[in-house]
């Protein structure tokens, strides 16, 4: 560590901790602070704690972070940073550690000399995690000593105390979410690993280790992953595109530290038909984009179009080319650092700082122009891809118009196979997308006709990952879904924009068989929604039905089970005479095996059913997963299935 860093480390003390407001409102309105009290909010607790460690790394004092999901779904986050200050806070008259852990918006983030740029600025810090945890223990290794304090629902259980001596430095936070607050208490390994992988790419040189003590491999070792990147965003783009055919040999990389907005961009082109752009501000995933994304897109379109016109590559093209065409087959990661970010949008993940747009536009334009001039072969391939995209866009528009025209001509425009519901209020209406006519028949008979509509899908829908857009609108099952939903595509600015103003159902439930074919059909539908109707997922309209896997019978007693563990436990409970073979076990392979009453009571009745909300915690991870599962490359798909089959429950 340099002398300057040592001096700064020494200066990080209680005087750097500024207090803004108390914790009172967090437990009353938790969703206001962490998004929701379901899966997203539960995982947000981990992000808040890890963000503190990442901020230490950004400041140059931490290079190792360990995250452990414990057997009881509590979480441990350890780092080797400076350790949260433990000396007395002058204003608060108590340990700075206690202030950080119990006062909302108290921390070093608000002192610009401590953290120049902080990822934690978007959230409400570890104190919010503390308020929403039944137990939180903070252990600090600092100044040769080990300090500790425990809390319950944000309340200290004892003053900060010294529990030992150590040459180590850093902070360890153990916390267990409060069951009185959260509807879901089980952490998802894939979600956590996806976010930690992102952070490793965004912060090269930091080693992040994830362990899950709930899962064991064949050797009896905990499920684990280690994330470390030297190449940063270049490696991130290569990871995202690893299952696609490359159009240019190496990613285009832009780094600029001019002005007040440090910028990093890595981008590449592939032969696919979709754009995949992910953006970050101070490590925060800005799902809704913002000024940094607008600046990037403006520079990309202007620079590529100017180059293509000057080089004469557009002379024979007779159709107009727009911004969308320059982004087909594009994979890009944008990362900016902003000292005081202003977030807006529905989920506060849209950057609003107006000065960032110009800074990104200028830096990106200069760098891309240089690349195109220095790599004429790659430049020509990109422009040819743009021309093909423009031609495909025109064909897709005609196909879309044809679908919408047919709907108008046929009166209601609704598919004949749709058994619609009586309600016309989208807020209470549900659409079940059901695999096959047999299950569709049971679902139609068993449903509540007032608010539940059934659309049977015959066979497997088109794999949109491998198809040009205009081919998609020729697929009968996809046409039926589009028309049943009532959505439309295309605006003057964006031909792929989804118009939800006439969406007919606010619950879209994918209900497929619990076998390999059913999983494949579900993934095909989810791929279509992710690529062409992502707004449905992001606004929380898409669900997966969870029909039971087993029916257990003994005499007149019937029970249903959704997992093997549940099955084994209930068999023991039902076999009161000690004879497990006295319980008849039926494994459901298809929805058609259930009669209408069983399907209603187990899978469709709002009072008793289980539905899994589909959400996109990480667009980059979801993109990689879909392109790998549904793309042409067999080896990555086989490796993924072999690695994850034993864990069985994989969320998108």
N, C-alpha and C positions, 0 to 999 in steps of 0.2 A: 504494500500500500504506500502511495506517495505521501510526502510530508504534508501536502495540501489536503489530501483526503483524511489523513490522521487528524489534522486540525479541525476539519469539518465534522468528523465523527465525534470529536471531543465536545464540539459546540452543540451537538444534538442532545438537548436536555429538556427539562420541564419548561424552561422559558420559551421553547419553540412550539409548545402545545397551546393553541388558542381555542377558547370555549365559545361556541355559538348558541347552542340551545339544548334543552333537556330531552329526556327519552319518553316523556309521558305518552305521546300520541302513537308510538310505534305499535304497542300491543293492541290498542283500540282499532287502528286502521293499518294493519300490516301490509295489505295490498298496495297502499299508497307508496310504500317504501321499497318493496321488493317485487312488485308486479302482480303477484297473486299468492294464494296460500296453497297452491297445488304443486305440480312437478316443477314448474319454472321457478317459483319462489323458493322452493326447497333447495334447488341447485344454486340459486343466487346467493345463498348463505356462503357456499364454498367459494364462489367467485369473489365475494367481498373480502374474505380472509386471505385468499391467495393474492388478491390485488395489493394488499399491504406488503407482502413479501416481494412482489414484482417491483413495487415502488422502491424498495430498498435496493433491488438489483439495478433499476434505472439510475439510482443515485450512485451506484458503483460500489455498494457494500455487501452484496449478496450474490452468490453464484450457484446455490443449491437449495432447492425447495422439495420437500417430501410431503405427499398427500396420502393419507391412509383412510380407507373406509373400513371402519371396525365392524365386528360381528353384529353389534346392536344398532347399526346404522348411525352411530356417532362418527364424527370425522376428526382427524388429527392433521394439522398443517404445521410443518416445521420449516424454519429457514435459518441460514447462518449469517443473517444481517447484524445490525448493531444492537438489536434488542430494544424493545420499547422502553423509553426512559422511566425510571422508578423513583427519581428524587422528588422532593416536595414541590407541588405546583403553587407558586406564590399567591395567585388569586384565589384558587380553590381550597387551599390549606389542606391538601391531601396528596397522596402519591400520584404522579403523572400517569402511571399505569392505570390506576383506578379511574382517573378522569377520561382517558382514552376509551376505556372499556364501558363506561357508564353514561357518558354524555354524548348525545347525538351531535355530529359535525364537529367533534373535538379531535384534533390531531395535527400532525406536522404538515398536512397538505395545504393548510391555509397560510403557512409561513413560507414565502417564496424562496427564502435562503436555505430552507431545509430540503424542499423538493421543487425543482424548477418546473417539471412536468410530472403530473401524477395521473395514473389510471384510476385511482380511487375517487377522483373528483366527481364522477358521475353518480356514485352511490352514496350510501349514508354510513359506510364504515362498519368496523367490527362491533361498535356499540349496538348497532341494529341487530346484528347476529346474536349478541349477548341478550338483548331484550326478548328475542324470540326462541331462546334455548332454555330447556329445563335445567341444563347444566352446561356451564362453560368454565374451563380452567385455563388461565394464562400462566405460562412458565417462561421467565425471562433469564437468559444467561448474559450477564453483563458485569463489568468491573470486577471480575474474579468471583462473583457470587451467583447463586441461583435464587431468584425471587419468584414468589407464587401468590396468586389470589384466585379464589373460586367464586362463582356467581350462580344464582338461580333466577331465571327470568329477569336478568339485569341487576339483581340486588346482590351486593357483595356479601359473602358468607363470613368473612373475617378481613381485617386489614391486610395490606400487602406484607408478606413476611419473607425472611431469608430462610431457605430450607437446606442450604448447602453451599459448597464452594466448587468452582469449576473454571477451567481455562477456556471453556467454550464461549461462543457468543451467538446470540440469535434469540428467536422467539418461537415458542410452541403453543399453539392454540388447540385445545380439545373442546368440542361442543356437540351437544345432542339436541336436535330440534324439538320443540315443545309440541306434544301431541294435542294439546288444547288449541293450538293455532293452525297446524298444518293438516290438510285432508289426506296428504300422502306423506309417508315417512321413509320410503325406501329409495335410496340413491341408485341411479342408473349408471353403470360403469361406462357404457359407450358415450353417454352425454358428458361425463366428467373427463374421460380420456380425450374426447374431441376438443374440449376447451383448453386442456393443458397442452395438447399438441399445437394448437394455434398459438398459445403464449410462447412456446419454445421457438416457433418459427419467427414470431414477432420480436423476440428478444434473444438474438443469437448469443451463445456463450453461457446461457443459464441451463443448468441440468435440472430437470423436473422428474421426480420418480413417483409413480402412482402404484399403490398396492390395495388390493381388495381382500380383506381377511374373511369375507363371507364365502368366497369361491376358492376351490382348490383344483389344481391341475392333476394330471395322472401321477405325478411324483409327490403329490401332497403339498406342493408349494402354493402360496397365495397367488391368485391372478395378479399380474403386474405388467407395467410398461414403463419404459424410460424414454424421455423425450429430450433431445439435444440437437441443436442446429448450429452449424458454423456459417452456412450460406444464407440464412435468414429467408427473406422473401423469395429469392431465386429458388431455394429448395421448396418453399411453400407452393409455388406455382408448379414446380415439377411433380410434387406429391399430388396436387389436385388433378394434374393432367396425366398421371402415370398409367391410367387405363385407356387413354385415347391415342389416336394416331397423330403425331406431331406434324405441323405444317412448316414450322421453322425450327432449326436445329437447337438453338439455345434461347432461353427467355431474354427479353429486352429488359434491362434494369436501369432505373433512374433513381439517382439520389441527389438531393439538393438541400443545402443548409443555408441558402440565401434568405435574407429577410427574417421574419419572425416565425415562419412555419417550416420546420424541418420536414422533408418529404422523402418517402421511399415508395417506389412503384416497381413491381415486377409483372410482366405480361408476356403472354405467348399466344400463338394461334394453333388450333387443331382442326381436324376435318369434320368435327361434329356440327350440329345445326343450332346449338344453343349458346347463349352468352353466359358466362359465369364470372361475376365481378363481386368481390367481397372487399369491404372497406372498414378501416379502423381509425379511431381517434384516441390517442393515448392508451392503446391496447383495447379500447372498448369497441365491440363489434357494432357498427352503425348499420343495422339491418335496413333502415329506411333511406340510407344514403345521405345526401345533403350537399353542401357547397363544395366539398372536396371531390365528390363523385361528379358533380356538374362540371367542375373545372377540368377534370380528366377527360370526360366525354367530349367536351367542346374542343379541347386540344387534339384529341384523337381524330375526330371527324375533320376538322379544319386542315390538319397537317397531312393526313392521308389523302384527302381529296385534292389538295394543292399539288402534292407529289404526283398523284395519278394523272392529273390534267397536264402538268408540265412534261411528264414523260410520254405523253401521247397514248397511254394505255386505255383511255376512255373514248377514243375517237370513234370507234365502231359501235359503241353501246348506245342503243336507241331508247332505253328506258331511264327514268330518273333514279338517282341513287340518294338515299337518305341516311341519317345517322345510324339507324338500326342495322343497316347493311354492313357498316364498318365494324360492328360488334358481334356478328355471327361467327361462332367458333373461337371467340376471344375468351381467354382466362386471364384474369388480372387481380392482383392484390394491391390495394392502396393503403398506405399507413402514414398518417400525419401526426405530428405532435403540436398541440395547441395549448398555450399557457392557461387561457381562460375560456374553455369551450362553452358554447351556448347550444344546448340541445332542445329540439322541438319535435313535433310529430306525435303520433298516437302513443308510441311506447317510449318516447324521449330518447330515441336512438337515431335521430336525424340531426346532422350538424347544421347550425344556422349562421355561423360566423361568415359574414359576407366577404371579408378580405381574403379568406382562404381560397375562394374560387379563382381569383386572379393569380394568386401565387402558384397554385397547382397548374393552372392553364399555361402560364409562362414557362415554368420549369419543364413540364411535360412536353410542350410544343418544341422547345429547343432540342431536348434530348431525342425525341422521336425523329425529328428532321435529320439530325446527325446520323442516327441509326439507318434510316432509309437510304441516305446518300452513300453510306459506307458499306451497305449490304444490299446491292441492287437485286441480287437473285432472290433473297428473302422478301424484299419489297414487292417484286413482281408477283410472287406467290400469294402474298397478302391481298394485293389489288385484284388478282384473278378470283380469289375467294369472295371478295366484296361484290364483284360483278355477278357471280353465281348466286350470292345471297339476294341481290336485288331481283334477279330473274325469278328465284323461288318465292320471294315475297309477293310478286305480282300474281304468280300462280296460286299462292295461298289465299290472296284476297278474293280471287274469282271463286275459289272453292268455298270460302266462308260465305260469300254473298249468295252462292247457290244454296247452301244449307239454310240460310236465313230466309231466302226467297220461298223455298219449299214450305217452310214453317208458316209463312204468311198465307200462301195459297191453300194450305190444308186446313184452314180455319183456326182451330185451337193451337195447332203447331205441336201438340204433345204426341210423343210416340205411342203407337197402339198398344205396346206391351206394358205401358205404365199404368199401374193401378193407383190412381191419385187419391189424395185425402180430401175430405170435405172442407177443411179449413183453408181459407185463403190468406191467413196471417202467417208470413214467413217466420216470425219469431217463435211460433209454437209448432210449426210444421217440420216433419222429419222425412227424409228420403232414404230408404234402405236400398243400397246397390247390392243385389243378391246374386250369388253364383248359381246359374242353372235354373231351368224351368221347374224342376221338382221342388227345390228349396223355395223358389219363388211362389209356388202354389201353397206350400205350408205357411209361408210368411203372409200371403194375402188373406188366408183364412184365419190366422191367429192374431193379426194386428188389430190395433184400435183404428178403425176407419176414419175417425174424426181428424186425427192429426198425423197419421203414419201412411206414407206412400211407399209403394214397392216397385222397383224397376229390376226385373230379372235380366241378367247379362248372359248371353249364350256364348260359351267358349271363352278363349283368351282374347282380350282386346289387343290392338296393335301395340307393339313395342315402340313407343315414340322416341326412345333413345337412338334408334337406328333409322328413323324415317324423316324425310323432309316434311315441312309443315303442311303442304298442300295434300299430301297422301293421308294425313291424319283425318281430314274432313271427309274422306271417302269411306272411312271405317264405320260400319253400321252401329256398333256398340258405342263408339265415341260420339257419333252424331246423336244417338238417343240420350246419352248423358247430358250433352250440351243443351239440347232442346228441353229436356225434363227440368233442368236446373233453371232455365230462363235467362242464362247469361249470354252476353255477346262480346265479340272481340273487336279491337281496333278503334283508334282515334286518329285525328289528323297528325298528331305528334308521334304516336307509337302504335304500330300495326298489331302488336301483340298485347296491348293493354286490355285488361279484363274489366268489363262493365258489369258491376254487381247490382245496379239500381233495380233490376227486375228479378233478382234472385228469389226463388220461390220457397226455399227451405233454408233454415239456419242451423239445421243438424243434418249432415250428410254422413250416413253410417255405412261403412264397407263391411258386408257380412258374407264371409266366404268359409268354405269347409276347413276343418282343422287337419289338413293333410298337405302334402307337397304341392299338389296342383292348386289348392286353395291359397297357399302362401304365394305362389307364383302369380296368380290372378290379382291378389291384393297388392303385390309389389308393382305389377303393370299399371294398376289404377293409380297408385300413389305416385308412380313416375310421371304419369300424365298430369296429375294435379300439380306436382312439384314444378314441372317444366312449363305448363301452360295455364295453370290456375292457382299459382302460388298464393295469391291473395286469400283464397278460400281457407288455406291452411293457416296463414299468418293472422287471419281474423278469427280463428278458433271455430270454424264451421265443420271441420272434417274429423270423424271419429272412426274407430275400429270396434266392431262388435266382438264380444268375447263369449262365444257359446261354450257350454261346459264340455270337457273332454270325456267325462265318465258319468254314468248313472249307476248308483249302487242301490240294490234292492234286497230287502229281507222281509219276507211276508208282505204286509201291506205298506211297510215303511219304504219310502223312496228318498234318496239324497243325491245331489249333484255335486261334482267336483271339477275344479278348473286346473288343478295341478296334480302331479303324482304324489307330492308330499301330503296334500289335502286328502287325496284318495286313501293313502295308507293310514292316516290318522282317523278318518271316519270309519274305515273298515274295522279298526280296533274298537272304536266306540260302539259300532253296531253289533259286533260279534260279542255280545255280553256273555255268551256261553263259552267264550274262549276259542271258538272254532271259526277261523277266518273264512274257511271255505263255505260257511253257511250264508255268506253274503254274495249275491250275484252281481258281478261287475260287467257293465257294458261299456265298451270304448266307442264313442261316437266318431266316425270318420267323416261323415257328411251331414249337413243340415237336414237333408231329405230323410234321414233316419228318425228325426223327431216328428211327432205329430204336431198339429198347429198349437194345441194347448201347451205342450212342453216347450215349444219354441218361444211362445209368448211369455211363459212364466220364467224361463231361464235367461232369455236373451233380448226380449223386446219390451217387457214391462218396465216402465221407468222406476217403479217402486223397488224392483228386485234385480234388474240387469246390471252388468258392469260394462261400461264403455271406456275405451282408451282414447283420450284426446291426442290427435296428431299435432305435434309442434316442431318447429325448426329452431333448435337452440343454436346450431351452427350451420349456416348455409354452405360453407366450404366443406364441412364434413358430410352433409347430406348430398351435395353434388358429387363428391368423390364416391360415396356409397352407391348412389344410383348409377353413375357411369360404370362402376366396377361390376355391379350386379346385373345390369342390363346391356352392357356394351359387348364388343366383339372379343375382348381379351379373356381367354379361358383361365390362364394360370393365376392371375390375381383373385379371380372369383373362387377358384378351387382352394387357394390358400386361406381366403377369408372364411369360407365354410368350414374347413378343417379346424381352423383356430377357434371359431365361435360356436360350432355345433353343440359342444358340451355345455355351453351357457344358455342355449335354447332361446332365451327371451331377448331379442334384438330390437330396440326401438329405432325408428327413423328420426 
